[in-house]
Amino acid sequence: MVIADKFVWLHFPKCAGTEVGAVLKALDIPGSHHDPIDYNNIIWHHTLAQRQKHDPSFSAEGKSVVCCIRRLPYWILSRIFYEFQRSYHVPTREMLLKGMYIEQPGYPGKADAALAFFRPGVTDWLRTEHLVEDFTRVFSGLIDLTDVDVEALFQRRHTRIYLKNPKFYFTAKELAELYDHNPVWKELELTLYGNLMTL
């Protein structure tokens, strides 16, 4: 999470958060707070509700709340391969087709539940596939981006190597069913992108 005078940025996992966090840090926004990456105090993925519980003095009132998102098929593949790297958990084919993965401790998670957890209070979304465009659109009204080459700031840090083409994992019918199993994500993706992914 990054907290500034005019905005709060939420780090929704597997949506280019490391990249956006690094860009916000590089901009050196006066008075901004950046959660440290401290595995003994894991707070940087807080939602608004979690931060309020953690710190009752925290308030996002009157601020823009910005969060990143990406298309569902890319998100679930990224999450599955991330969790595999951490713990070697591999979901079943049936789980994948429903948008499910296995968390590091061994319990199942679902894309829709993850998004529903982060979504409350978000006012502005940055589409991972259109980061420079969306970052400029949203943050130009919140911080001074005069003379800032936003595109040059984005370097695609920490990209994980795996086969990312949804055609390898889904048929057209399965992809449509993946969205049907995740109606929260489906609705938001339609709103933000104007369509859903098809094969």
Secondary structure as GFF3:
##gff-version 3
##sequence-region A 1 199
A	DSSP	beta_strand	2	3	.	.	.	ID=ss1
A	DSSP	beta_strand	7	10	.	.	.	ID=ss2
A	DSSP	alpha_helix	17	26	.	.	.	ID=ss3
A	DSSP	beta_strand	33	34	.	.	.	ID=ss4
A	DSSP	alpha_helix	48	54	.	.	.	ID=ss5
A	DSSP	beta_strand	64	69	.	.	.	ID=ss6
A	DSSP	alpha_helix	72	87	.	.	.	ID=ss7
A	DSSP	alpha_helix	93	97	.	.	.	ID=ss8
A	DSSP	beta_strand	100	102	.	.	.	ID=ss9
A	DSSP	beta_strand	108	110	.	.	.	ID=ss10
A	DSSP	alpha_helix	111	118	.	.	.	ID=ss11
A	DSSP	beta_strand	124	127	.	.	.	ID=ss12
A	DSSP	three_ten_helix	128	130	.	.	.	ID=ss13
A	DSSP	alpha_helix	131	139	.	.	.	ID=ss14
A	DSSP	alpha_helix	150	153	.	.	.	ID=ss15
A	DSSP	three_ten_helix	166	168	.	.	.	ID=ss16
A	DSSP	alpha_helix	172	180	.	.	.	ID=ss17
A	DSSP	alpha_helix	183	193	.	.	.	ID=ss18
###
